[in-house]
């Protein structure tokens, strides 16, 4: 099953998600989430987990959810089924996760089929993409997230693979703005079960 949002959701809930970690930026993000009593889902890259297991454990202990973003973040469309299946399997094993997200949101149907064959899923995409992975402007990131914030939305942010200071700075503005609008950030599993 591929999930992009919960458009039918009447409750004032949305899901903030973070891709590509864990990294040095994950801990500041966790601190901001804790300060605002917000929960999120972290789609981690399996190869980045090694040596950062305490960060992943801290995320779980803080009530956040861990999903897999494959083992090495390849372009799914560039891999054959066997290689992509192995990326999905190794990533989920390293992250101890069932939720999965394809890198770049690419080849989602095939990715979902292969993940399902491994007993993993759902495959989680997003409805709001502020492009923080390529932006150094916290204000622009904040505006794009807040403009797309609505009940059932899934927001795709990043906590790894590059300088993410702008994401951390934007999150410090995003979280109070969501609260002002009466929206609460929850994990993907909470969003899907609400």
N, C-alpha and C positions, 0 to 999 in steps of 0.2 A: 504494500500500500504506500502510495506517495502522498505526503501531506505538505501543503503549502501555507495553509492557514485554517482557521475554524470560522468561516463566514457566518455560520448559523449560531454562534455563541452569543447569548444575551448577557452573560456575566461580564463585568469590566476587567477581563483578564487578557494579557498578551504574553508572548514568550520572547525574552531576549536570549539570543544564542551567540556563542563566541566560537569561531573556527580557528584552527591552525596551531593552537597551543599544545601543551602548556609552555610558557615562556616566562621571562622576567616580568612581563606585563600582567600575568594572570593574578599574582598576589595583590597588586593595587586594585584590580578589578574586583576581586573577592572582597576587599576591604570596603569599597564603595557600595557593593551590593549589600553587605552586612549592615552598613550604616543606614541604609534605606529599607531594610527588612525586605529586600527583593531576592527572588530566586531566578536562576538562569540554567541553561543547558550549555555545556562545553563540549564541542565536537573536536576531540583531540586527535592529533596525528600520532599514530602508534610509535614511530621512531623517536618522537620528542618526549615520550613518557619516561624512557630510561634515564635515571638520574634525577627525575623530577617527580617521582612517586609521591613525596610528601605534599606537593602542591595539589595533585589530583586527590589525595586523601583529604586534604583540607577543604577542597571544594565539596566533596561528598559529605563531610562532617558538617558543613555549613548549609546543608539541605539542597545543594545543587545537583544536577543530573549530569552524568558523563555519557556522551555518545562517541562514536568512532567516525573519523574523517579519513579513513584508510590508514595504511601503515606508512607510506612515504609521499602521499599527496601527488600522485601522478595524474595526467590527463586520462580519464577513463576511456575516452574514445580512441586513444592511441594504443590501448591494450586489447589483446584477445580475451576471450571469456576465461580461460584458465588463469592467465596472469591477473586479471581483474578480480576474479574470485579469490585468489590467494592474497591480494592486497586487502580485500574486504575482511577475509578471515583473520589475517595477522593483525590488522588494525583493531578489530573487535576484541581479539584475545589480549592484546597489549593494554587496551583501555578497559577491559572487563565490562564491555558494553553490548547492548542489544540494538539501541538506536543507531542509525547510520546516516551519513550525509556524503554524497559524492563530491569530490573536489570540483570546484567551478560550477557545481550544479549540472555537470555535463553527463550526457547519456543516461538520464535518470531512469528511463524505463528498463533498460538492460541492467543497470546497476541494481535497481529494486528487485528484478527477477533473480539475479545472482545472489543477492543478500538473502532473499526469501528461501532459496535453496539451501542456504546455510542456517536457516532458522532465525535470521536476524530481521529487524525492522521495527517500526516502519522506516521508510526512507524519508527523511525530513528535508524539505527545501525551505523556501521563505517567501514572504509577501512584501517585505521591506528590505531593500538593499541600499544602504547609504554610501557604499563604495569606500568605506573607511580604510580598506586595505591599500588604497592608492591616494588617500587624501591626507594632507597635513593641516587641514582647516577644521578645528573642533566645532566652530559655529555652523559650518555647512553640514557636517555630520549630524549635529543636533537637530537642525531644521529638517533634514530629510527623515530622520527617525520620528520626530514629533509630528510632522505632517502626515506620515503613514500610520501613526499609532491609532489603533482602534481595537475594539474587542475582537479577539480571535487572531490578531496579527502575529506573524512570526518574523522577528527582526534578525537579520544576519550581520553581526559584528565580528571583529577579529581580535585575537590576543596573541598572535604569533606571526612568524615568518618575516617581519620587518619592524621598523620603528613604529610602535603603536601609541606613542604619547598622545597623539590627537584623539585616539579612541578613548583613552582614559580620561582626558580632559572633557571630551564630549559627554561621556557617561556621567560625570559629576553634574552636568546640566540636564541631561535626559531624565535621570531618575526623579528629581524633584518636579520636573514638568509633567511627567507621567502621573505622579501623585496628585498634582494640582488638577489634572483632568479626570481624576478618579480611577485611573487604570493601575492595575497591580501586575508586576512581572512574576510569572510562575514558570516552572519547568515545562518542557514539552509534554511529558506524561500527564501532568496536572491539567494542562490546557486540553489535551485530547480526552481526558476522562470527565471534564467539567460538564 
